[in-house]
């Protein structure tokens, strides 16, 4: 029994969305991992402009993920599903490393 094209498309969309999330998460983790989000928030609240810029970078990265995900959900063909890149290098690198952000950390 062959599957309906709609079922094939739905399965491929789900598979591609999983791949997309993994790719975005892996790209972020090349630069930041662990509890960095909490550290960024603490530094931001302490007035660190480096942390603000890094938080904007992370948010922009995930905005790109959701735009691509939305395009996959809206895709009408498997070709359109695969037209959404899993490569997030076009987002560039974050403006500061963890080490550079921690230079702004207040010593208490």
N, C-alpha and C positions, 0 to 999 in steps of 0.2 A: 504494500500500500504506500503510495507516494504522499509526501506531505504537500499541503497547500502552500503556494508561494508566500502567503501572509504569515504562515507559521515559520517558514524558513527565515523570512525577513525579521520577524520578531525575535527569533533566537539569535540571529546575527547581531541585531541591535544590542541585545542584552550582553552578548559576549564582548562586543566592541566597547560598550560603556564600562564594563569591568576592566578591560585593557586600558582604557583611557584614564580611569581613576588610578590604576596602578602606575601608569606612566607619570601622571602628574605628581602623585605622592613620592615616587622614586626621585623625580627631578628636585622636588623641594628638599628631600632628605640628603641630596648631594651636598647641600649647603647647611641645612638646619635639621636637627632631629631632637628626639627626646622632649624635654619640657621647655623647649625654646619659646613656645607661645606664651607661657606664663612669665618667663624671664623678660620677653619683649614688653609685655604689658606692664610689669613692674618698672622697667627702665623708662617706658613711655610716661608712666605716672610720675616718675622722678624728674621728668623734663628732658629726657634724651631725644634729641632730634634724629640721631642715628637709628634708634629703635622705631621711631615714627616712620622713617623712610623704609626700614626693613619690613615693618608691618604692612605698609602700602604695597611693597613688592610681593609679599605672600598673598595678600588679598587680590592683587591683580593676576597672579598666577592662577588662583582658583576661579576668578571670574572667567579667565580663558577656558578653563576646564568646563565650566557650566555652559558657556557659549557653544563649545564643541559638542557637549552632551545634548543640548537642545537641538542642535543641527542633526545629530544622530537620531534622536527621537522623531524629528520631523521628516527624516529621510523616507523617500518612497521606493528606493531601490537599494540593493546591496552595494552598488557602485557609489551611491551617495553616502552610505554608511562609511565606506572605506575612504571616502574623500577627506574625512576628518583626520588630521594628522595626530599621531600619538607622540610626536616630538615637541617638547616644550622648550627647546633651546632658543626658539625665537623670542621667548620672554626675557632672555638675557640672564645675567647673574645678579644676585642681590647686591645692593649698594655697599653693604658692610658685612664682614664676617662676625661670628659670635665674639671672637676675641676683640675685634674693634668696637663692638657694641658694649662689651663689658668694661672697656676703658671709661665709659660714662657712668658706670655703676657707683653710686655713693657708698662710701665705706662707713658702716655703722657699728 
